[in-house]
Every structure is written in C-alpha cells, then in structure tokens.
C-alpha cells in the first residue's frame, strides 16, 4: 500500500515528532517506509526519519506491506 501525504505541521517534522512516528510505527507488524524524493527510510527508525528533514508543504509517501498495512498507513498519515 502506498499513500501520499503533504507535511501539515508548520515547523515541519522535528525530533519530537519523529520519535512519536517511530514509536507508532513500531507497534505495527507491517514493514513501513517513508519516501521523500529518492530516499526511502524505515518509519520505525528515529535516525532514518530525522535524515529526511521533512518540511512544511513537502510531499512524502508512506509505504506499508504486511498484515496491518492499512491501519499503519492511516496512523502515520494522521501523525504527519
């Protein structure tokens, strides 16, 4: 499953937001990735998320594969 999301937080995704996203992603069994440009990182990795440097208005893709992929995508879309 692949979903597109535009970053809606005015200050972009900072360290605290990335930690919340990584914790939420870790609760799912599915493999979850966030893709920005040509970079793809594991959504369960705090350092990976920070390396994306997601800013307000930028588009990212959430990719999930596994038994709970739909719920995982919905949760991460809410957090971004």
mmCIF file of the N, C-alpha and C atoms, coordinates in Angstrom:
data_MODEL
# 
_entry.id   MODEL 
# 
loop_
_atom_site.group_PDB 
_atom_site.id 
_atom_site.type_symbol 
_atom_site.label_atom_id 
_atom_site.label_alt_id 
_atom_site.label_comp_id 
_atom_site.label_asym_id 
_atom_site.label_entity_id 
_atom_site.label_seq_id 
_atom_site.pdbx_PDB_ins_code 
_atom_site.Cartn_x 
_atom_site.Cartn_y 
_atom_site.Cartn_z 
_atom_site.occupancy 
_atom_site.B_iso_or_equiv 
_atom_site.pdbx_formal_charge 
_atom_site.auth_seq_id 
_atom_site.auth_comp_id 
_atom_site.auth_asym_id 
_atom_site.auth_atom_id 
_atom_site.pdbx_PDB_model_num 
ATOM 1   N N  . UNK A 1 1  ? 0.846  -1.174 0.000  1.00 0.00 ? 1  UNK A N  1 
ATOM 2   C CA . UNK A 1 1  ? 0.000  0.000  0.000  1.00 0.00 ? 1  UNK A CA 1 
ATOM 3   C C  . UNK A 1 1  ? 0.891  1.238  0.000  1.00 0.00 ? 1  UNK A C  1 
ATOM 4   N N  . UNK A 1 2  ? 0.557  2.199  -0.831 1.00 0.00 ? 2  UNK A N  1 
ATOM 5   C CA . UNK A 1 2  ? 1.348  3.425  -0.949 1.00 0.00 ? 2  UNK A CA 1 
ATOM 6   C C  . UNK A 1 2  ? 0.403  4.623  -0.881 1.00 0.00 ? 2  UNK A C  1 
ATOM 7   N N  . UNK A 1 3  ? 0.697  5.551  0.025  1.00 0.00 ? 3  UNK A N  1 
ATOM 8   C CA . UNK A 1 3  ? -0.132 6.745  0.187  1.00 0.00 ? 3  UNK A CA 1 
ATOM 9   C C  . UNK A 1 3  ? 0.754  7.979  0.162  1.00 0.00 ? 3  UNK A C  1 
ATOM 10  N N  . UNK A 1 4  ? 0.227  9.052  -0.445 1.00 0.00 ? 4  UNK A N  1 
ATOM 11  C CA . UNK A 1 4  ? 0.959  10.324 -0.471 1.00 0.00 ? 4  UNK A CA 1 
ATOM 12  C C  . UNK A 1 4  ? 0.407  11.230 0.609  1.00 0.00 ? 4  UNK A C  1 
ATOM 13  N N  . UNK A 1 5  ? 1.298  12.017 1.232  1.00 0.00 ? 5  UNK A N  1 
ATOM 14  C CA . UNK A 1 5  ? 0.881  12.947 2.283  1.00 0.00 ? 5  UNK A CA 1 
ATOM 15  C C  . UNK A 1 5  ? 1.742  14.199 2.204  1.00 0.00 ? 5  UNK A C  1 
ATOM 16  N N  . UNK A 1 6  ? 1.119  15.339 2.323  1.00 0.00 ? 6  UNK A N  1 
ATOM 17  C CA . UNK A 1 6  ? 1.842  16.603 2.380  1.00 0.00 ? 6  UNK A CA 1 
ATOM 18  C C  . UNK A 1 6  ? 2.044  16.950 3.862  1.00 0.00 ? 6  UNK A C  1 
ATOM 19  N N  . UNK A 1 7  ? 3.246  17.368 4.235  1.00 0.00 ? 7  UNK A N  1 
ATOM 20  C CA . UNK A 1 7  ? 3.543  17.675 5.632  1.00 0.00 ? 7  UNK A CA 1 
ATOM 21  C C  . UNK A 1 7  ? 2.715  18.888 6.060  1.00 0.00 ? 7  UNK A C  1 
ATOM 22  N N  . UNK A 1 8  ? 1.905  18.716 7.107  1.00 0.00 ? 8  UNK A N  1 
ATOM 23  C CA . UNK A 1 8  ? 0.977  19.765 7.515  1.00 0.00 ? 8  UNK A CA 1 
ATOM 24  C C  . UNK A 1 8  ? 1.421  20.536 8.757  1.00 0.00 ? 8  UNK A C  1 
ATOM 25  N N  . UNK A 1 9  ? 2.465  20.090 9.420  1.00 0.00 ? 9  UNK A N  1 
ATOM 26  C CA . UNK A 1 9  ? 2.948  20.816 10.602 1.00 0.00 ? 9  UNK A CA 1 
ATOM 27  C C  . UNK A 1 9  ? 3.751  22.033 10.150 1.00 0.00 ? 9  UNK A C  1 
ATOM 28  N N  . UNK A 1 10 ? 3.421  23.195 10.694 1.00 0.00 ? 10 UNK A N  1 
ATOM 29  C CA . UNK A 1 10 ? 4.033  24.462 10.274 1.00 0.00 ? 10 UNK A CA 1 
ATOM 30  C C  . UNK A 1 10 ? 5.554  24.454 10.383 1.00 0.00 ? 10 UNK A C  1 
ATOM 31  N N  . UNK A 1 11 ? 6.094  23.813 11.409 1.00 0.00 ? 11 UNK A N  1 
ATOM 32  C CA . UNK A 1 11 ? 7.551  23.791 11.608 1.00 0.00 ? 11 UNK A CA 1 
ATOM 33  C C  . UNK A 1 11 ? 8.196  22.551 11.005 1.00 0.00 ? 11 UNK A C  1 
ATOM 34  N N  . UNK A 1 12 ? 7.423  21.769 10.258 1.00 0.00 ? 12 UNK A N  1 
ATOM 35  C CA . UNK A 1 12 ? 7.959  20.533 9.699  1.00 0.00 ? 12 UNK A CA 1 
ATOM 36  C C  . UNK A 1 12 ? 7.993  19.444 10.762 1.00 0.00 ? 12 UNK A C  1 
ATOM 37  N N  . UNK A 1 13 ? 8.639  18.338 10.420 1.00 0.00 ? 13 UNK A N  1 
ATOM 38  C CA . UNK A 1 13 ? 8.729  17.210 11.343 1.00 0.00 ? 13 UNK A CA 1 
ATOM 39  C C  . UNK A 1 13 ? 10.074 17.291 12.063 1.00 0.00 ? 13 UNK A C  1 
ATOM 40  N N  . UNK A 1 14 ? 10.022 17.593 13.340 1.00 0.00 ? 14 UNK A N  1 
ATOM 41  C CA . UNK A 1 14 ? 11.229 17.738 14.163 1.00 0.00 ? 14 UNK A CA 1 
ATOM 42  C C  . UNK A 1 14 ? 11.502 16.443 14.927 1.00 0.00 ? 14 UNK A C  1 
ATOM 43  N N  . UNK A 1 15 ? 12.500 16.474 15.810 1.00 0.00 ? 15 UNK A N  1 
ATOM 44  C CA . UNK A 1 15 ? 12.933 15.280 16.553 1.00 0.00 ? 15 UNK A CA 1 
ATOM 45  C C  . UNK A 1 15 ? 11.804 14.681 17.391 1.00 0.00 ? 15 UNK A C  1 
ATOM 46  N N  . UNK A 1 16 ? 11.068 15.513 18.097 1.00 0.00 ? 16 UNK A N  1 
ATOM 47  C CA . UNK A 1 16 ? 9.989  15.014 18.954 1.00 0.00 ? 16 UNK A CA 1 
ATOM 48  C C  . UNK A 1 16 ? 8.908  14.329 18.108 1.00 0.00 ? 16 UNK A C  1 
ATOM 49  N N  . UNK A 1 17 ? 8.550  14.953 16.991 1.00 0.00 ? 17 UNK A N  1 
ATOM 50  C CA . UNK A 1 17 ? 7.552  14.366 16.091 1.00 0.00 ? 17 UNK A CA 1 
ATOM 51  C C  . UNK A 1 17 ? 8.073  13.043 15.522 1.00 0.00 ? 17 UNK A C  1 
ATOM 52  N N  . UNK A 1 18 ? 9.335  13.012 15.146 1.00 0.00 ? 18 UNK A N  1 
ATOM 53  C CA . UNK A 1 18 ? 9.934  11.801 14.585 1.00 0.00 ? 18 UNK A CA 1 
ATOM 54  C C  . UNK A 1 18 ? 9.907  10.666 15.591 1.00 0.00 ? 18 UNK A C  1 
ATOM 55  N N  . UNK A 1 19 ? 10.144 10.976 16.859 1.00 0.00 ? 19 UNK A N  1 
ATOM 56  C CA . UNK A 1 19 ? 10.112 9.950  17.909 1.00 0.00 ? 19 UNK A CA 1 
ATOM 57  C C  . UNK A 1 19 ? 8.707  9.371  18.046 1.00 0.00 ? 19 UNK A C  1 
ATOM 58  N N  . UNK A 1 20 ? 7.705  10.229 17.990 1.00 0.00 ? 20 UNK A N  1 
ATOM 59  C CA . UNK A 1 20 ? 6.308  9.773  18.083 1.00 0.00 ? 20 UNK A CA 1 
ATOM 60  C C  . UNK A 1 20 ? 5.963  8.882  16.887 1.00 0.00 ? 20 UNK A C  1 
ATOM 61  N N  . UNK A 1 21 ? 6.394  9.276  15.698 1.00 0.00 ? 21 UNK A N  1 
ATOM 62  C CA . UNK A 1 21 ? 6.134  8.496  14.479 1.00 0.00 ? 21 UNK A CA 1 
ATOM 63  C C  . UNK A 1 21 ? 6.813  7.132  14.562 1.00 0.00 ? 21 UNK A C  1 
ATOM 64  N N  . UNK A 1 22 ? 8.077  7.108  14.983 1.00 0.00 ? 22 UNK A N  1 
ATOM 65  C CA . UNK A 1 22 ? 8.821  5.854  15.083 1.00 0.00 ? 22 UNK A CA 1 
ATOM 66  C C  . UNK A 1 22 ? 8.175  4.913  16.097 1.00 0.00 ? 22 UNK A C  1 
ATOM 67  N N  . UNK A 1 23 ? 7.734  5.457  17.240 1.00 0.00 ? 23 UNK A N  1 
ATOM 68  C CA . UNK A 1 23 ? 7.075  4.632  18.254 1.00 0.00 ? 23 UNK A CA 1 
ATOM 69  C C  . UNK A 1 23 ? 5.767  4.065  17.730 1.00 0.00 ? 23 UNK A C  1 
ATOM 70  N N  . UNK A 1 24 ? 4.999  4.896  17.047 1.00 0.00 ? 24 UNK A N  1 
ATOM 71  C CA . UNK A 1 24 ? 3.717  4.441  16.493 1.00 0.00 ? 24 UNK A CA 1 
ATOM 72  C C  . UNK A 1 24 ? 3.944  3.362  15.445 1.00 0.00 ? 24 UNK A C  1 
ATOM 73  N N  . UNK A 1 25 ? 4.918  3.565  14.569 1.00 0.00 ? 25 UNK A N  1 
ATOM 74  C CA . UNK A 1 25 ? 5.216  2.592  13.510 1.00 0.00 ? 25 UNK A CA 1 
ATOM 75  C C  . UNK A 1 25 ? 5.675  1.260  14.102 1.00 0.00 ? 25 UNK A C  1 
ATOM 76  N N  . UNK A 1 26 ? 6.395  1.315  15.212 1.00 0.00 ? 26 UNK A N  1 
ATOM 77  C CA . UNK A 1 26 ? 6.920  0.099  15.842 1.00 0.00 ? 26 UNK A CA 1 
ATOM 78  C C  . UNK A 1 26 ? 5.817  -0.797 16.402 1.00 0.00 ? 26 UNK A C  1 
ATOM 79  N N  . UNK A 1 27 ? 4.641  -0.248 16.601 1.00 0.00 ? 27 UNK A N  1 
ATOM 80  C CA . UNK A 1 27 ? 3.527  -1.040 17.132 1.00 0.00 ? 27 UNK A CA 1 
ATOM 81  C C  . UNK A 1 27 ? 2.890  -1.949 16.078 1.00 0.00 ? 27 UNK A C  1 
ATOM 82  N N  . UNK A 1 28 ? 3.228  -1.715 14.812 1.00 0.00 ? 28 UNK A N  1 
ATOM 83  C CA . UNK A 1 28 ? 2.643  -2.498 13.722 1.00 0.00 ? 28 UNK A CA 1 
ATOM 84  C C  . UNK A 1 28 ? 3.593  -3.606 13.276 1.00 0.00 ? 28 UNK A C  1 
ATOM 85  N N  . UNK A 1 29 ? 3.010  -4.703 12.793 1.00 0.00 ? 29 UNK A N  1 
ATOM 86  C CA . UNK A 1 29 ? 3.803  -5.827 12.292 1.00 0.00 ? 29 UNK A CA 1 
ATOM 87  C C  . UNK A 1 29 ? 4.308  -5.568 10.879 1.00 0.00 ? 29 UNK A C  1 
ATOM 88  N N  . UNK A 1 30 ? 3.608  -4.731 10.143 1.00 0.00 ? 30 UNK A N  1 
ATOM 89  C CA . UNK A 1 30 ? 3.951  -4.451 8.747  1.00 0.00 ? 30 UNK A CA 1 
ATOM 90  C C  . UNK A 1 30 ? 5.302  -3.749 8.625  1.00 0.00 ? 30 UNK A C  1 
ATOM 91  N N  . UNK A 1 31 ? 5.934  -3.907 7.457  1.00 0.00 ? 31 UNK A N  1 
ATOM 92  C CA . UNK A 1 31 ? 7.125  -3.133 7.116  1.00 0.00 ? 31 UNK A CA 1 
ATOM 93  C C  . UNK A 1 31 ? 6.629  -1.778 6.628  1.00 0.00 ? 31 UNK A C  1 
ATOM 94  N N  . UNK A 1 32 ? 7.103  -0.704 7.245  1.00 0.00 ? 32 UNK A N  1 
ATOM 95  C CA . UNK A 1 32 ? 6.615  0.632  6.925  1.00 0.00 ? 32 UNK A CA 1 
ATOM 96  C C  . UNK A 1 32 ? 7.801  1.521  6.562  1.00 0.00 ? 32 UNK A C  1 
ATOM 97  N N  . UNK A 1 33 ? 7.678  2.214  5.429  1.00 0.00 ? 33 UNK A N  1 
ATOM 98  C CA . UNK A 1 33 ? 8.738  3.101  4.966  1.00 0.00 ? 33 UNK A CA 1 
ATOM 99  C C  . UNK A 1 33 ? 8.153  4.461  4.638  1.00 0.00 ? 33 UNK A C  1 
ATOM 100 N N  . UNK A 1 34 ? 8.964  5.482  4.803  1.00 0.00 ? 34 UNK A N  1 
ATOM 101 C CA . UNK A 1 34 ? 8.594  6.828  4.352  1.00 0.00 ? 34 UNK A CA 1 
ATOM 102 C C  . UNK A 1 34 ? 9.583  7.201  3.260  1.00 0.00 ? 34 UNK A C  1 
ATOM 103 N N  . UNK A 1 35 ? 9.037  7.687  2.151  1.00 0.00 ? 35 UNK A N  1 
ATOM 104 C CA . UNK A 1 35 ? 9.842  8.005  0.976  1.00 0.00 ? 35 UNK A CA 1 
ATOM 105 C C  . UNK A 1 35 ? 9.723  9.497  0.686  1.00 0.00 ? 35 UNK A C  1 
ATOM 106 N N  . UNK A 1 36 ? 10.883 10.149 0.561  1.00 0.00 ? 36 UNK A N  1 
ATOM 107 C CA . UNK A 1 36 ? 10.921 11.570 0.189  1.00 0.00 ? 36 UNK A CA 1 
ATOM 108 C C  . UNK A 1 36 ? 11.970 11.699 -0.902 1.00 0.00 ? 36 UNK A C  1 
ATOM 109 N N  . UNK A 1 37 ? 11.538 12.115 -2.069 1.00 0.00 ? 37 UNK A N  1 
ATOM 110 C CA . UNK A 1 37 ? 12.460 12.197 -3.207 1.00 0.00 ? 37 UNK A CA 1 
ATOM 111 C C  . UNK A 1 37 ? 12.954 10.798 -3.551 1.00 0.00 ? 37 UNK A C  1 
ATOM 112 N N  . UNK A 1 38 ? 14.272 10.635 -3.585 1.00 0.00 ? 38 UNK A N  1 
ATOM 113 C CA . UNK A 1 38 ? 14.813 9.312  -3.903 1.00 0.00 ? 38 UNK A CA 1 
ATOM 114 C C  . UNK A 1 38 ? 15.323 8.598  -2.651 1.00 0.00 ? 38 UNK A C  1 
ATOM 115 N N  . UNK A 1 39 ? 14.915 9.074  -1.471 1.00 0.00 ? 39 UNK A N  1 
ATOM 116 C CA . UNK A 1 39 ? 15.361 8.485  -0.210 1.00 0.00 ? 39 UNK A CA 1 
ATOM 117 C C  . UNK A 1 39 ? 14.210 7.729  0.456  1.00 0.00 ? 39 UNK A C  1 
ATOM 118 N N  . UNK A 1 40 ? 14.475 6.491  0.853  1.00 0.00 ? 40 UNK A N  1 
ATOM 119 C CA . UNK A 1 40 ? 13.474 5.634  1.487  1.00 0.00 ? 40 UNK A CA 1 
ATOM 120 C C  . UNK A 1 40 ? 14.018 5.171  2.827  1.00 0.00 ? 40 UNK A C  1 
ATOM 121 N N  . UNK A 1 41 ? 13.292 5.481  3.914  1.00 0.00 ? 41 UNK A N  1 
ATOM 122 C CA . UNK A 1 41 ? 13.762 5.091  5.245  1.00 0.00 ? 41 UNK A CA 1 
ATOM 123 C C  . UNK A 1 41 ? 12.691 4.283  5.982  1.00 0.00 ? 41 UNK A C  1 
ATOM 124 N N  . UNK A 1 42 ? 13.153 3.458  6.890  1.00 0.00 ? 42 UNK A N  1 
ATOM 125 C CA . UNK A 1 42 ? 12.266 2.669  7.735  1.00 0.00 ? 42 UNK A CA 1 
ATOM 126 C C  . UNK A 1 42 ? 11.577 3.623  8.713  1.00 0.00 ? 42 UNK A C  1 
ATOM 127 N N  . UNK A 1 43 ? 10.250 3.604  8.741  1.00 0.00 ? 43 UNK A N  1 
ATOM 128 C CA . UNK A 1 43 ? 9.493  4.503  9.613  1.00 0.00 ? 43 UNK A CA 1 
ATOM 129 C C  . UNK A 1 43 ? 9.682  4.161  11.090 1.00 0.00 ? 43 UNK A C  1 
ATOM 130 N N  . UNK A 1 44 ? 10.241 2.992  11.380 1.00 0.00 ? 44 UNK A N  1 
ATOM 131 C CA . UNK A 1 44 ? 10.488 2.584  12.764 1.00 0.00 ? 44 UNK A CA 1 
ATOM 132 C C  . UNK A 1 44 ? 11.851 3.076  13.259 1.00 0.00 ? 44 UNK A C  1 
ATOM 133 N N  . UNK A 1 45 ? 12.598 3.757  12.394 1.00 0.00 ? 45 UNK A N  1 
ATOM 134 C CA . UNK A 1 45 ? 13.940 4.242  12.719 1.00 0.00 ? 45 UNK A CA 1 
ATOM 135 C C  . UNK A 1 45 ? 13.930 5.749  12.953 1.00 0.00 ? 45 UNK A C  1 
ATOM 136 N N  . UNK A 1 46 ? 14.204 6.143  14.183 1.00 0.00 ? 46 UNK A N  1 
ATOM 137 C CA . UNK A 1 46 ? 14.230 7.566  14.517 1.00 0.00 ? 46 UNK A CA 1 
ATOM 138 C C  . UNK A 1 46 ? 15.288 8.304  13.696 1.00 0.00 ? 46 UNK A C  1 
ATOM 139 N N  . UNK A 1 47 ? 16.472 7.744  13.602 1.00 0.00 ? 47 UNK A N  1 
ATOM 140 C CA . UNK A 1 47 ? 17.541 8.400  12.840 1.00 0.00 ? 47 UNK A CA 1 
ATOM 141 C C  . UNK A 1 47 ? 17.193 8.499  11.352 1.00 0.00 ? 47 UNK A C  1 
ATOM 142 N N  . UNK A 1 48 ? 16.553 7.464  10.834 1.00 0.00 ? 48 UNK A N  1 
ATOM 143 C CA . UNK A 1 48 ? 16.126 7.499  9.447  1.00 0.00 ? 48 UNK A CA 1 
ATOM 144 C C  . UNK A 1 48 ? 15.133 8.625  9.189  1.00 0.00 ? 48 UNK A C  1 
ATOM 145 N N  . UNK A 1 49 ? 14.166 8.756  10.096 1.00 0.00 ? 49 UNK A N  1 
ATOM 146 C CA . UNK A 1 49 ? 13.159 9.809  9.952  1.00 0.00 ? 49 UNK A CA 1 
ATOM 147 C C  . UNK A 1 49 ? 13.801 11.193 10.020 1.00 0.00 ? 49 UNK A C  1 
ATOM 148 N N  . UNK A 1 50 ? 14.714 11.370 10.955 1.00 0.00 ? 50 UNK A N  1 
ATOM 149 C CA . UNK A 1 50 ? 15.395 12.668 11.081 1.00 0.00 ? 50 UNK A CA 1 
ATOM 150 C C  . UNK A 1 50 ? 16.183 13.008 9.818  1.00 0.00 ? 50 UNK A C  1 
ATOM 151 N N  . UNK A 1 51 ? 16.748 11.993 9.173  1.00 0.00 ? 51 UNK A N  1 
ATOM 152 C CA . UNK A 1 51 ? 17.566 12.235 7.982  1.00 0.00 ? 51 UNK A CA 1 
ATOM 153 C C  . UNK A 1 51 ? 16.742 12.740 6.794  1.00 0.00 ? 51 UNK A C  1 
ATOM 154 N N  . UNK A 1 52 ? 15.424 12.540 6.832  1.00 0.00 ? 52 UNK A N  1 
ATOM 155 C CA . UNK A 1 52 ? 14.580 13.020 5.730  1.00 0.00 ? 52 UNK A CA 1 
ATOM 156 C C  . UNK A 1 52 ? 14.393 14.536 5.760  1.00 0.00 ? 52 UNK A C  1 
ATOM 157 N N  . UNK A 1 53 ? 14.552 15.149 6.940  1.00 0.00 ? 53 UNK A N  1 
ATOM 158 C CA . UNK A 1 53 ? 14.418 16.601 7.064  1.00 0.00 ? 53 UNK A CA 1 
ATOM 159 C C  . UNK A 1 53 ? 13.115 17.084 6.410  1.00 0.00 ? 53 UNK A C  1 
ATOM 160 N N  . UNK A 1 54 ? 11.994 16.561 6.896  1.00 0.00 ? 54 UNK A N  1 
ATOM 161 C CA . UNK A 1 54 ? 10.683 16.858 6.298  1.00 0.00 ? 54 UNK A CA 1 
ATOM 162 C C  . UNK A 1 54 ? 10.214 18.249 6.709  1.00 0.00 ? 54 UNK A C  1 
ATOM 163 N N  . UNK A 1 55 ? 9.914  19.076 5.711  1.00 0.00 ? 55 UNK A N  1 
ATOM 164 C CA . UNK A 1 55 ? 9.496  20.458 5.937  1.00 0.00 ? 55 UNK A CA 1 
ATOM 165 C C  . UNK A 1 55 ? 8.022  20.651 5.556  1.00 0.00 ? 55 UNK A C  1 
ATOM 166 N N  . UNK A 1 56 ? 7.437  21.707 6.110  1.00 0.00 ? 56 UNK A N  1 
ATOM 167 C CA . UNK A 1 56 ? 6.041  22.045 5.840  1.00 0.00 ? 56 UNK A CA 1 
ATOM 168 C C  . UNK A 1 56 ? 5.788  22.139 4.337  1.00 0.00 ? 56 UNK A C  1 
ATOM 169 N N  . UNK A 1 57 ? 4.716  21.486 3.883  1.00 0.00 ? 57 UNK A N  1 
ATOM 170 C CA . UNK A 1 57 ? 4.307  21.563 2.485  1.00 0.00 ? 57 UNK A CA 1 
ATOM 171 C C  . UNK A 1 57 ? 4.946  20.538 1.571  1.00 0.00 ? 57 UNK A C  1 
ATOM 172 N N  . UNK A 1 58 ? 6.016  19.870 2.007  1.00 0.00 ? 58 UNK A N  1 
ATOM 173 C CA . UNK A 1 58 ? 6.661  18.859 1.168  1.00 0.00 ? 58 UNK A CA 1 
ATOM 174 C C  . UNK A 1 58 ? 5.803  17.594 1.122  1.00 0.00 ? 58 UNK A C  1 
ATOM 175 N N  . UNK A 1 59 ? 5.875  16.898 0.002  1.00 0.00 ? 59 UNK A N  1 
ATOM 176 C CA . UNK A 1 59 ? 5.144  15.642 -0.141 1.00 0.00 ? 59 UNK A CA 1 
ATOM 177 C C  . UNK A 1 59 ? 6.050  14.469 0.173  1.00 0.00 ? 59 UNK A C  1 
ATOM 178 N N  . UNK A 1 60 ? 5.496  13.513 0.914  1.00 0.00 ? 60 UNK A N  1 
ATOM 179 C CA . UNK A 1 60 ? 6.193  12.262 1.205  1.00 0.00 ? 60 UNK A CA 1 
ATOM 180 C C  . UNK A 1 60 ? 5.229  11.123 0.897  1.00 0.00 ? 60 UNK A C  1 
ATOM 181 N N  . UNK A 1 61 ? 5.777  9.942  0.739  1.00 0.00 ? 61 UNK A N  1 
ATOM 182 C CA . UNK A 1 61 ? 4.960  8.752  0.524  1.00 0.00 ? 61 UNK A CA 1 
ATOM 183 C C  . UNK A 1 61 ? 5.150  7.800  1.685  1.00 0.00 ? 61 UNK A C  1 
ATOM 184 N N  . UNK A 1 62 ? 4.063  7.174  2.094  1.00 0.00 ? 62 UNK A N  1 
ATOM 185 C CA . UNK A 1 62 ? 4.111  6.153  3.128  1.00 0.00 ? 62 UNK A CA 1 
ATOM 186 C C  . UNK A 1 62 ? 3.842  4.825  2.451  1.00 0.00 ? 62 UNK A C  1 
ATOM 187 N N  . UNK A 1 63 ? 4.777  3.906  2.612  1.00 0.00 ? 63 UNK A N  1 
ATOM 188 C CA . UNK A 1 63 ? 4.669  2.582  2.018  1.00 0.00 ? 63 UNK A CA 1 
ATOM 189 C C  . UNK A 1 63 ? 4.576  1.557  3.137  1.00 0.00 ? 63 UNK A C  1 
ATOM 190 N N  . UNK A 1 64 ? 3.573  0.689  3.082  1.00 0.00 ? 64 UNK A N  1 
ATOM 191 C CA . UNK A 1 64 ? 3.425  -0.342 4.112  1.00 0.00 ? 64 UNK A CA 1 
ATOM 192 C C  . UNK A 1 64 ? 3.044  -1.660 3.456  1.00 0.00 ? 64 UNK A C  1 
ATOM 193 N N  . UNK A 1 65 ? 3.672  -2.729 3.933  1.00 0.00 ? 65 UNK A N  1 
ATOM 194 C CA . UNK A 1 65 ? 3.357  -4.076 3.460  1.00 0.00 ? 65 UNK A CA 1 
ATOM 195 C C  . UNK A 1 65 ? 3.292  -5.004 4.649  1.00 0.00 ? 65 UNK A C  1 
ATOM 196 N N  . UNK A 1 66 ? 2.178  -5.704 4.775  1.00 0.00 ? 66 UNK A N  1 
ATOM 197 C CA . UNK A 1 66 ? 2.038  -6.647 5.870  1.00 0.00 ? 66 UNK A CA 1 
ATOM 198 C C  . UNK A 1 66 ? 0.595  -6.786 6.303  1.00 0.00 ? 66 UNK A C  1 
ATOM 199 N N  . UNK A 1 67 ? 0.382  -7.513 7.386  1.00 0.00 ? 67 UNK A N  1 
ATOM 200 C CA . UNK A 1 67 ? -0.982 -7.836 7.816  1.00 0.00 ? 67 UNK A CA 1 
ATOM 201 C C  . UNK A 1 67 ? -1.806 -6.641 8.290  1.00 0.00 ? 67 UNK A C  1 
ATOM 202 N N  . UNK A 1 68 ? -1.160 -5.582 8.760  1.00 0.00 ? 68 UNK A N  1 
ATOM 203 C CA . UNK A 1 68 ? -1.894 -4.413 9.263  1.00 0.00 ? 68 UNK A CA 1 
ATOM 204 C C  . UNK A 1 68 ? -1.503 -3.136 8.515  1.00 0.00 ? 68 UNK A C  1 
ATOM 205 N N  . UNK A 1 69 ? -1.224 -3.290 7.209  1.00 0.00 ? 69 UNK A N  1 
ATOM 206 C CA . UNK A 1 69 ? -0.723 -2.156 6.416  1.00 0.00 ? 69 UNK A CA 1 
ATOM 207 C C  . UNK A 1 69 ? -1.701 -0.993 6.330  1.00 0.00 ? 69 UNK A C  1 
ATOM 208 N N  . UNK A 1 70 ? -2.994 -1.289 6.233  1.00 0.00 ? 70 UNK A N  1 
ATOM 209 C CA . UNK A 1 70 ? -3.987 -0.214 6.113  1.00 0.00 ? 70 UNK A CA 1 
ATOM 210 C C  . UNK A 1 70 ? -4.002 0.652  7.377  1.00 0.00 ? 70 UNK A C  1 
ATOM 211 N N  . UNK A 1 71 ? -4.042 0.005  8.524  1.00 0.00 ? 71 UNK A N  1 
ATOM 212 C CA . UNK A 1 71 ? -4.057 0.740  9.796  1.00 0.00 ? 71 UNK A CA 1 
ATOM 213 C C  . UNK A 1 71 ? -2.758 1.524  9.981  1.00 0.00 ? 71 UNK A C  1 
ATOM 214 N N  . UNK A 1 72 ? -1.639 0.922  9.589  1.00 0.00 ? 72 UNK A N  1 
ATOM 215 C CA . UNK A 1 72 ? -0.338 1.586  9.719  1.00 0.00 ? 72 UNK A CA 1 
ATOM 216 C C  . UNK A 1 72 ? -0.296 2.857  8.880  1.00 0.00 ? 72 UNK A C  1 
ATOM 217 N N  . UNK A 1 73 ? -0.755 2.778  7.638  1.00 0.00 ? 73 UNK A N  1 
ATOM 218 C CA . UNK A 1 73 ? -0.763 3.955  6.753  1.00 0.00 ? 73 UNK A CA 1 
ATOM 219 C C  . UNK A 1 73 ? -1.649 5.051  7.327  1.00 0.00 ? 73 UNK A C  1 
ATOM 220 N N  . UNK A 1 74 ? -2.825 4.682  7.797  1.00 0.00 ? 74 UNK A N  1 
ATOM 221 C CA . UNK A 1 74 ? -3.754 5.681  8.349  1.00 0.00 ? 74 UNK A CA 1 
ATOM 222 C C  . UNK A 1 74 ? -3.164 6.382  9.567  1.00 0.00 ? 74 UNK A C  1 
ATOM 223 N N  . UNK A 1 75 ? -2.530 5.605  10.443 1.00 0.00 ? 75 UNK A N  1 
ATOM 224 C CA . UNK A 1 75 ? -1.941 6.183  11.662 1.00 0.00 ? 75 UNK A CA 1 
ATOM 225 C C  . UNK A 1 75 ? -0.820 7.157  11.324 1.00 0.00 ? 75 UNK A C  1 
ATOM 226 N N  . UNK A 1 76 ? 0.067  6.774  10.402 1.00 0.00 ? 76 UNK A N  1 
ATOM 227 C CA . UNK A 1 76 ? 1.184  7.648  10.054 1.00 0.00 ? 76 UNK A CA 1 
ATOM 228 C C  . UNK A 1 76 ? 0.717  8.891  9.301  1.00 0.00 ? 76 UNK A C  1 
ATOM 229 N N  . UNK A 1 77 ? -0.304 8.761  8.488  1.00 0.00 ? 77 UNK A N  1 
ATOM 230 C CA . UNK A 1 77 ? -0.858 9.929  7.803  1.00 0.00 ? 77 UNK A CA 1 
ATOM 231 C C  . UNK A 1 77 ? -1.375 10.934 8.834  1.00 0.00 ? 77 UNK A C  1 
ATOM 232 N N  . UNK A 1 78 ? -2.029 10.429 9.881  1.00 0.00 ? 78 UNK A N  1 
ATOM 233 C CA . UNK A 1 78 ? -2.525 11.317 10.942 1.00 0.00 ? 78 UNK A CA 1 
ATOM 234 C C  . UNK A 1 78 ? -1.372 12.042 11.656 1.00 0.00 ? 78 UNK A C  1 
ATOM 235 N N  . UNK A 1 79 ? -0.256 11.363 11.835 1.00 0.00 ? 79 UNK A N  1 
ATOM 236 C CA . UNK A 1 79 ? 0.872  11.947 12.561 1.00 0.00 ? 79 UNK A CA 1 
ATOM 237 C C  . UNK A 1 79 ? 1.680  12.939 11.722 1.00 0.00 ? 79 UNK A C  1 
ATOM 238 N N  . UNK A 1 80 ? 1.597  12.827 10.400 1.00 0.00 ? 80 UNK A N  1 
ATOM 239 C CA . UNK A 1 80 ? 2.334  13.751 9.552  1.00 0.00 ? 80 UNK A CA 1 
ATOM 240 C C  . UNK A 1 80 ? 1.511  14.980 9.263  1.00 0.00 ? 80 UNK A C  1 
# 
